[in-house]
Amino acid sequence: MQDLSKLPFTTKRELAEDQHANTPFGRNHSYPESSYIRYHQTSGTSGRPLKVLDTKESWDWWQDCWLEVLRSAGVTSNDRLFLAFSFGPFIGFWAAYEAAKKAGALVIPGGRQSSVDRLYSIIGNQVNVLLCTPSYALHLAEVAEQQGIDCRQSSVHTIITAGEPGGSMPSVRSRIESLWGARLYDHVGMTEMGAYGYSCSEQNGIHVNERQFLAEVVDPVTLQPASEGEKGELVLTYLERYGFPLIRYRTGDMVENNSKPCSCGNLFRFFPGGIIGRSDDMVIVRGVNIFPQSIEAIVREFAQVVEFRIVYTTIEEMNQVIIQVESPVDIVNELSVRLRERIGLRIDVELAEAGTLPRFEMKSRRVLDLRAKKTC
């Protein structure tokens, strides 16, 4: 690991610029194009979508990484898995599908179905493991309530979340588990890096799959190693994805640097609280560093909040933040007080009319940035 630190970092921006200059796939490939069998691309939520190709060997590696996720959640050949998403170029659930096959489980896809259709498929096929984003698990429960369906009476006993932070947040996890009467296991990964982490029976953070990944935590500004207990950016190097090599890749995921093992007995590197934010999502409001995930963790402590949105705006040349919520009016003041106590500044809370805020199947986009753009 000491020798690894002598090598330069790799960034997503470098990969994107390379693909723009060398269309369509860029130059970060070890073999001729004829060796590649799988095409994937990122969601593009933080810019131009990044395209990634995999060889057969690399795709097998992806399956093995996801198999570790399934095993950590206790999935066996006796389970029936429902994949609540539409199949497209997003890699995560394709890999989950392949890994579930490898585990011998029965896989039931939910592509091209409405939320109502998916609910009835889950119930009618007696599904016991649900794979989806945290946002969609909450949305499905909301739709179920509208249909007079109690998700807690379904056969689902395990939920595996992916695609966005949330599954490791105690308030989000508790909310989902309460609505479904199931245990939630989180998973973290990215198209260009792989399924690198998963939660365990303790459900209080994320383990890095050190069979396949080398992990570092650095200060995102100085790029020096973060101290024990400090928040820093996760840097990863994978070992067996030979067709798309990435060395010291700056993931943008923020974690708490930790060298102590998890109490579950797994000796792989453990990050308490999982992914606590994204380095590129941080906004400074009146001198306070704010991550959307920190706000969501507080908002989700209020079960009455059906949906919410974070709005950044500029007032008198200063950044401000407003939280819009679909909820009863009587929790607005209490939520405002709790946000001030925990975040450290006053945040306005506004009521939104029921059903007016966006719902999400894949990665959520609960941040609306209306800040004034500075000009030269």
RONUMI-900520 format. One record per residue (C-alpha): residue in three letters; x, y, z. Coordinates in nm, 2 decimals, decimal comma, m for minus. Example, Ala and Ser with C-alpha at 12.3 -4.5 7.8 and 13.67 -1.06 7.14 Angstrom:
// RONUMI-900520
SETI    aa     east    north       up
SETI   ALA     1,23    m0,45     0,78
SETI   SER     1,37    m0,11     0,71
//
This chain:
// RONUMI-900520
SETI    aa     east    north       up
SETI   MET     0,00     0,00     0,00
SETI   GLN     0,29     0,23     0,07
SETI   ASP     0,43     0,17    m0,28
SETI   LEU     0,08     0,22    m0,43
SETI   SER     0,07     0,58    m0,29
SETI   LYS     0,36     0,67    m0,52
SETI   LEU     0,13     0,63    m0,83
SETI   PRO    m0,09     0,91    m0,95
SETI   PHE    m0,46     0,93    m0,90
SETI   THR    m0,72     0,85    m1,17
SETI   THR    m1,03     1,07    m1,20
SETI   LYS    m1,36     1,04    m1,37
SETI   ARG    m1,30     1,37    m1,55
SETI   GLU    m0,99     1,22    m1,71
SETI   LEU    m1,19     0,92    m1,84
SETI   ALA    m1,47     1,15    m1,97
SETI   GLU    m1,23     1,38    m2,14
SETI   ASP    m1,05     1,09    m2,30
SETI   GLN    m1,38     0,95    m2,43
SETI   HIS    m1,48     1,29    m2,57
SETI   ALA    m1,15     1,31    m2,75
SETI   ASN    m1,14     0,95    m2,86
SETI   THR    m1,50     0,86    m2,94
SETI   PRO    m1,69     0,65    m2,87
SETI   PHE    m1,52     0,45    m2,60
SETI   GLY    m1,19     0,62    m2,52
SETI   ARG    m0,85     0,45    m2,49
SETI   ASN    m0,87     0,30    m2,14
SETI   HIS    m0,90    m0,06    m2,27
SETI   SER    m0,64    m0,34    m2,26
SETI   TYR    m0,76    m0,55    m2,55
SETI   PRO    m0,89    m0,50    m2,91
SETI   GLU    m1,26    m0,40    m2,92
SETI   SER    m1,35    m0,75    m3,05
SETI   SER    m1,26    m0,89    m2,70
SETI   TYR    m1,54    m0,70    m2,53
SETI   ILE    m1,89    m0,84    m2,48
SETI   ARG    m2,07    m0,59    m2,24
SETI   TYR    m2,15    m0,22    m2,28
SETI   HIS    m2,25    m0,01    m1,98
SETI   GLN    m2,28     0,36    m1,91
SETI   THR    m2,31     0,58    m1,60
SETI   SER    m2,63     0,77    m1,52
SETI   GLY    m2,48     1,10    m1,61
SETI   THR    m2,62     1,27    m1,30
SETI   SER    m2,28     1,45    m1,25
SETI   GLY    m2,21     1,52    m1,62
SETI   ARG    m2,16     1,34    m1,95
SETI   PRO    m2,24     0,97    m1,92
SETI   LEU    m1,92     0,76    m1,90
SETI   LYS    m1,91     0,45    m2,12
SETI   VAL    m1,75     0,13    m2,00
SETI   LEU    m1,68    m0,20    m2,18
SETI   ASP    m1,62    m0,54    m2,02
SETI   THR    m1,46    m0,86    m2,16
SETI   LYS    m1,60    m1,20    m2,07
SETI   GLU    m1,34    m1,23    m1,79
SETI   SER    m1,42    m0,88    m1,65
SETI   TRP    m1,79    m0,95    m1,66
SETI   ASP    m1,73    m1,27    m1,46
SETI   TRP    m1,54    m1,06    m1,21
SETI   TRP    m1,84    m0,83    m1,19
SETI   GLN    m2,07    m1,12    m1,11
SETI   ASP    m1,83    m1,25    m0,83
SETI   CYS    m1,83    m0,90    m0,67
SETI   TRP    m2,21    m0,89    m0,67
SETI   LEU    m2,22    m1,25    m0,54
SETI   GLU    m2,04    m1,12    m0,23
SETI   VAL    m2,32    m0,87    m0,19
SETI   LEU    m2,59    m1,14    m0,21
SETI   ARG    m2,40    m1,37     0,03
SETI   SER    m2,37    m1,09     0,28
SETI   ALA    m2,75    m1,05     0,28
SETI   GLY    m2,79    m1,43     0,32
SETI   VAL    m2,93    m1,50    m0,03
SETI   THR    m2,93    m1,87    m0,12
SETI   SER    m3,08    m2,09    m0,39
SETI   ASN    m3,40    m2,11    m0,19
SETI   ASP    m3,48    m1,74    m0,25
SETI   ARG    m3,69    m1,56    m0,51
SETI   LEU    m3,55    m1,23    m0,61
SETI   PHE    m3,74    m0,94    m0,77
SETI   LEU    m3,54    m0,68    m0,96
SETI   ALA    m3,75    m0,36    m0,95
SETI   PHE    m3,60    m0,16    m1,23
SETI   SER    m3,61    m0,12    m1,60
SETI   PHE    m3,32    m0,29    m1,78
SETI   GLY    m3,10    m0,05    m1,96
SETI   PRO    m2,73     0,05    m1,99
SETI   PHE    m2,71     0,09    m1,60
SETI   ILE    m2,48    m0,19    m1,49
SETI   GLY    m2,58    m0,25    m1,13
SETI   PHE    m2,89    m0,47    m1,17
SETI   TRP    m2,75    m0,66    m1,48
SETI   ALA    m2,47    m0,77    m1,26
SETI   ALA    m2,71    m0,85    m0,97
SETI   TYR    m2,92    m1,06    m1,22
SETI   GLU    m2,61    m1,26    m1,33
SETI   ALA    m2,49    m1,30    m0,97
SETI   ALA    m2,84    m1,42    m0,85
SETI   LYS    m2,83    m1,68    m1,13
SETI   LYS    m2,49    m1,79    m1,01
SETI   ALA    m2,63    m1,82    m0,65
SETI   GLY    m2,90    m2,05    m0,79
SETI   ALA    m3,18    m1,82    m0,69
SETI   LEU    m3,50    m1,77    m0,89
SETI   VAL    m3,49    m1,42    m1,06
SETI   ILE    m3,81    m1,23    m1,14
SETI   PRO    m3,74    m0,92    m1,35
SETI   GLY    m3,97    m0,62    m1,31
SETI   GLY    m3,87    m0,42    m1,63
SETI   ARG    m4,14    m0,23    m1,82
SETI   GLN    m4,39    m0,27    m1,54
SETI   SER    m4,57     0,00    m1,35
SETI   SER    m4,52     0,02    m0,97
SETI   VAL    m4,87    m0,13    m0,92
SETI   ASP    m4,78    m0,42    m1,15
SETI   ARG    m4,46    m0,48    m0,97
SETI   LEU    m4,63    m0,49    m0,63
SETI   TYR    m4,88    m0,75    m0,76
SETI   SER    m4,59    m0,95    m0,91
SETI   ILE    m4,40    m0,94    m0,58
SETI   ILE    m4,71    m1,06    m0,39
SETI   GLY    m4,84    m1,31    m0,65
SETI   ASN    m4,50    m1,48    m0,69
SETI   GLN    m4,42    m1,48    m0,32
SETI   VAL    m4,10    m1,29    m0,36
SETI   ASN    m3,88    m1,28    m0,05
SETI   VAL    m3,58    m1,07    m0,17
SETI   LEU    m3,64    m0,72    m0,33
SETI   LEU    m3,36    m0,53    m0,51
SETI   CYS    m3,41    m0,16    m0,58
SETI   THR    m3,29     0,18    m0,48
SETI   PRO    m3,38     0,32    m0,14
SETI   SER    m3,60     0,58    m0,30
SETI   TYR    m3,79     0,32    m0,49
SETI   ALA    m3,84     0,10    m0,18
SETI   LEU    m4,01     0,40    m0,02
SETI   HIS    m4,21     0,49    m0,33
SETI   LEU    m4,33     0,13    m0,37
SETI   ALA    m4,46     0,13    m0,01
SETI   GLU    m4,64     0,46    m0,08
SETI   VAL    m4,80     0,31    m0,39
SETI   ALA    m4,90     0,00    m0,19
SETI   GLU    m5,07     0,21     0,07
SETI   GLN    m5,27     0,39    m0,21
SETI   GLN    m5,37     0,04    m0,33
SETI   GLY    m5,47    m0,08     0,01
SETI   ILE    m5,18    m0,32     0,03
SETI   ASP    m4,98    m0,37     0,35
SETI   CYS    m4,62    m0,45     0,24
SETI   ARG    m4,55    m0,59     0,59
SETI   GLN    m4,79    m0,87     0,51
SETI   SER    m4,59    m0,97     0,19
SETI   SER    m4,34    m1,25     0,18
SETI   VAL    m4,05    m1,01     0,14
SETI   HIS    m3,80    m1,06     0,43
SETI   THR    m3,49    m0,90     0,27
SETI   ILE    m3,43    m0,58     0,08
SETI   ILE    m3,10    m0,51    m0,09
SETI   THR    m3,05    m0,15    m0,20
SETI   ALA    m2,82    m0,01    m0,46
SETI   GLY    m2,77     0,29    m0,69
SETI   GLU    m2,77     0,57    m0,43
SETI   PRO    m2,68     0,64    m0,07
SETI   GLY    m2,96     0,58     0,19
SETI   GLY    m2,95     0,22     0,27
SETI   SER    m2,68     0,28     0,53
SETI   MET    m2,85     0,58     0,69
SETI   PRO    m3,02     0,46     1,01
SETI   SER    m3,33     0,68     0,96
SETI   VAL    m3,38     0,57     0,60
SETI   ARG    m3,31     0,21     0,67
SETI   SER    m3,54     0,21     0,97
SETI   ARG    m3,82     0,37     0,77
SETI   ILE    m3,79     0,11     0,49
SETI   GLU    m3,77    m0,18     0,73
SETI   SER    m4,08    m0,05     0,92
SETI   LEU    m4,28    m0,01     0,60
SETI   TRP    m4,18    m0,36     0,46
SETI   GLY    m4,13    m0,56     0,77
SETI   ALA    m3,80    m0,67     0,62
SETI   ARG    m3,43    m0,64     0,69
SETI   LEU    m3,24    m0,40     0,46
SETI   TYR    m2,88    m0,46     0,34
SETI   ASP    m2,70    m0,19     0,16
SETI   HIS    m2,45    m0,22    m0,14
SETI   VAL    m2,22     0,04    m0,29
SETI   GLY    m2,06     0,04    m0,63
SETI   MET    m2,02     0,23    m0,96
SETI   THR    m2,01     0,14    m1,33
SETI   GLU    m1,65     0,22    m1,37
SETI   MET    m1,53     0,07    m1,04
SETI   GLY    m1,75    m0,23    m0,97
SETI   ALA    m1,96    m0,35    m0,67
SETI   TYR    m1,69    m0,27    m0,41
SETI   GLY    m1,88    m0,28    m0,08
SETI   TYR    m2,17    m0,42     0,12
SETI   SER    m2,34    m0,40     0,46
SETI   CYS    m2,34    m0,69     0,71
SETI   SER    m2,55    m0,84     0,99
SETI   GLU    m2,47    m0,54     1,21
SETI   GLN    m2,62    m0,30     0,95
SETI   ASN    m2,41     0,00     1,07
SETI   GLY    m2,17     0,06     0,78
SETI   ILE    m2,00    m0,07     0,47
SETI   HIS    m1,73    m0,34     0,42
SETI   VAL    m1,50    m0,31     0,13
SETI   ASN    m1,45    m0,63    m0,06
SETI   GLU    m1,08    m0,66    m0,01
SETI   ARG    m1,06    m0,98    m0,21
SETI   GLN    m1,09    m0,75    m0,51
SETI   PHE    m1,02    m0,39    m0,41
SETI   LEU    m0,75    m0,19    m0,24
SETI   ALA    m0,89     0,10    m0,04
SETI   GLU    m0,74     0,44     0,06
SETI   VAL    m0,90     0,74     0,22
SETI   VAL    m0,76     1,08     0,14
SETI   ASP    m0,84     1,45     0,22
SETI   PRO    m1,02     1,56    m0,10
SETI   VAL    m0,83     1,90    m0,09
SETI   THR    m0,48     1,81     0,00
SETI   LEU    m0,50     1,45    m0,13
SETI   GLN    m0,30     1,33     0,17
SETI   PRO    m0,41     1,03     0,38
SETI   ALA    m0,70     1,11     0,61
SETI   SER    m0,64     1,07     0,98
SETI   GLU    m0,83     0,81     1,19
SETI   GLY    m1,19     0,92     1,24
SETI   GLU    m1,17     1,20     0,98
SETI   LYS    m1,40     1,22     0,68
SETI   GLY    m1,23     1,17     0,35
SETI   GLU    m1,27     1,06    m0,01
SETI   LEU    m1,25     0,69    m0,09
SETI   VAL    m0,98     0,59    m0,34
SETI   LEU    m1,00     0,25    m0,49
SETI   THR    m0,79     0,02    m0,70
SETI   TYR    m0,94    m0,31    m0,83
SETI   LEU    m0,74    m0,62    m0,90
SETI   GLU    m0,90    m0,84    m1,16
SETI   ARG    m1,09    m0,62    m1,41
SETI   TYR    m0,81    m0,64    m1,66
SETI   GLY    m1,01    m0,51    m1,95
SETI   PHE    m1,07    m0,16    m1,80
SETI   PRO    m0,79    m0,09    m1,56
SETI   LEU    m0,83     0,18    m1,29
SETI   ILE    m0,55     0,25    m1,04
SETI   ARG    m0,61     0,48    m0,74
SETI   TYR    m0,94     0,59    m0,87
SETI   ARG    m1,10     0,89    m0,69
SETI   THR    m1,45     0,77    m0,64
SETI   GLY    m1,60     1,09    m0,50
SETI   ASP    m1,76     0,89    m0,22
SETI   MET    m1,70     1,04     0,13
SETI   VAL    m1,64     0,80     0,42
SETI   GLU    m1,52     0,81     0,77
SETI   ASN    m1,16     0,68     0,78
SETI   ASN    m1,15     0,38     1,01
SETI   SER    m0,90     0,11     1,08
SETI   LYS    m1,10    m0,09     1,34
SETI   PRO    m1,28    m0,41     1,24
SETI   CYS    m1,66    m0,44     1,25
SETI   SER    m1,81    m0,63     1,54
SETI   CYS    m1,97    m0,88     1,29
SETI   GLY    m1,64    m1,06     1,26
SETI   ASN    m1,57    m0,97     0,90
SETI   LEU    m1,21    m0,84     0,89
SETI   PHE    m1,24    m0,66     0,56
SETI   ARG    m1,20    m0,28     0,60
SETI   PHE    m1,51    m0,12     0,75
SETI   PHE    m1,65     0,23     0,72
SETI   PRO    m1,90     0,33     0,99
SETI   GLY    m2,21     0,49     0,84
SETI   GLY    m2,13     0,38     0,49
SETI   ILE    m2,11     0,65     0,22
SETI   ILE    m2,18     0,97     0,41
SETI   GLY    m2,19     1,20     0,10
SETI   ARG    m2,03     1,29    m0,23
SETI   SER    m1,74     1,53    m0,25
SETI   ASP    m1,90     1,70    m0,55
SETI   ASP    m2,24     1,73    m0,37
SETI   MET    m2,10     1,94    m0,09
SETI   VAL    m2,24     2,29    m0,07
SETI   ILE    m2,11     2,56     0,17
SETI   VAL    m2,40     2,76     0,32
SETI   ARG    m2,30     3,04     0,56
SETI   GLY    m1,97     2,87     0,64
SETI   VAL    m2,12     2,52     0,70
SETI   ASN    m2,04     2,22     0,48
SETI   ILE    m2,36     2,05     0,38
SETI   PHE    m2,41     1,71     0,22
SETI   PRO    m2,76     1,63     0,09
SETI   GLN    m2,73     1,29     0,26
SETI   SER    m2,69     1,46     0,60
SETI   ILE    m3,02     1,65     0,54
SETI   GLU    m3,20     1,33     0,42
SETI   ALA    m3,08     1,14     0,73
SETI   ILE    m3,26     1,40     0,95
SETI   VAL    m3,57     1,44     0,73
SETI   ARG    m3,63     1,06     0,73
SETI   GLU    m3,65     1,06     1,11
SETI   PHE    m4,00     1,19     1,06
SETI   ALA    m4,22     0,91     0,94
SETI   GLN    m4,49     1,17     0,84
SETI   VAL    m4,27     1,30     0,56
SETI   VAL    m4,39     1,13     0,24
SETI   GLU    m4,14     1,30     0,00
SETI   PHE    m3,90     1,59     0,02
SETI   ARG    m3,67     1,81    m0,19
SETI   ILE    m3,36     2,02    m0,12
SETI   VAL    m3,35     2,36    m0,29
SETI   TYR    m3,04     2,57    m0,30
SETI   THR    m3,09     2,94    m0,38
SETI   THR    m2,90     3,27    m0,35
SETI   ILE    m3,03     3,56    m0,14
SETI   GLU    m2,83     3,88    m0,12
SETI   GLU    m2,53     3,69    m0,28
SETI   MET    m2,53     3,43     0,00
SETI   ASN    m2,61     3,06    m0,05
SETI   GLN    m2,93     2,95     0,12
SETI   VAL    m3,11     2,61     0,16
SETI   ILE    m3,48     2,53     0,17
SETI   ILE    m3,64     2,20     0,24
SETI   GLN    m3,97     2,13     0,07
SETI   VAL    m4,17     1,84     0,23
SETI   GLU    m4,49     1,66     0,16
SETI   SER    m4,61     1,61     0,52
SETI   PRO    m4,86     1,73     0,78
SETI   VAL    m4,82     2,09     0,87
SETI   ASP    m4,77     2,02     1,24
SETI   ILE    m4,42     1,88     1,19
SETI   VAL    m4,27     2,18     1,01
SETI   ASN    m4,15     2,36     1,32
SETI   GLU    m4,01     2,05     1,48
SETI   LEU    m3,82     1,96     1,16
SETI   SER    m3,68     2,31     1,13
SETI   VAL    m3,56     2,29     1,49
SETI   ARG    m3,40     1,95     1,45
SETI   LEU    m3,22     2,06     1,12
SETI   ARG    m3,08     2,37     1,30
SETI   GLU    m2,96     2,16     1,60
SETI   ARG    m2,79     1,89     1,39
SETI   ILE    m2,67     2,09     1,08
SETI   GLY    m2,58     2,40     1,27
SETI   LEU    m2,77     2,67     1,08
SETI   ARG    m3,13     2,78     1,02
SETI   ILE    m3,29     2,60     0,73
SETI   ASP    m3,64     2,70     0,61
SETI   VAL    m3,89     2,42     0,57
SETI   GLU    m4,18     2,47     0,32
SETI   LEU    m4,49     2,25     0,28
SETI   ALA    m4,55     2,11    m0,07
SETI   GLU    m4,88     1,99    m0,19
SETI   ALA    m4,93     1,61    m0,17
SETI   GLY    m4,81     1,43    m0,48
SETI   THR    m4,63     1,73    m0,64
SETI   LEU    m4,27     1,64    m0,56
SETI   PRO    m4,09     1,40    m0,80
SETI   ARG    m4,07     1,03    m0,74
SETI   PHE    m3,79     0,81    m0,85
SETI   GLU    m3,73     0,46    m0,98
SETI   MET    m3,35     0,47    m1,02
SETI   LYS    m3,12     0,73    m0,87
SETI   SER    m3,31     1,01    m0,70
SETI   ARG    m3,25     1,37    m0,79
SETI   ARG    m3,38     1,55    m0,48
SETI   VAL    m3,16     1,86    m0,51
SETI   LEU    m3,28     2,16    m0,71
SETI   ASP    m3,00     2,41    m0,75
SETI   LEU    m3,13     2,76    m0,82
SETI   ARG    m2,82     2,95    m0,71
SETI   ALA    m2,72     3,25    m0,91
SETI   LYS    m2,44     3,17    m1,14
SETI   LYS    m2,14     3,40    m1,10
SETI   THR    m2,01     3,57    m1,41
SETI   CYS    m1,68     3,73    m1,48
//
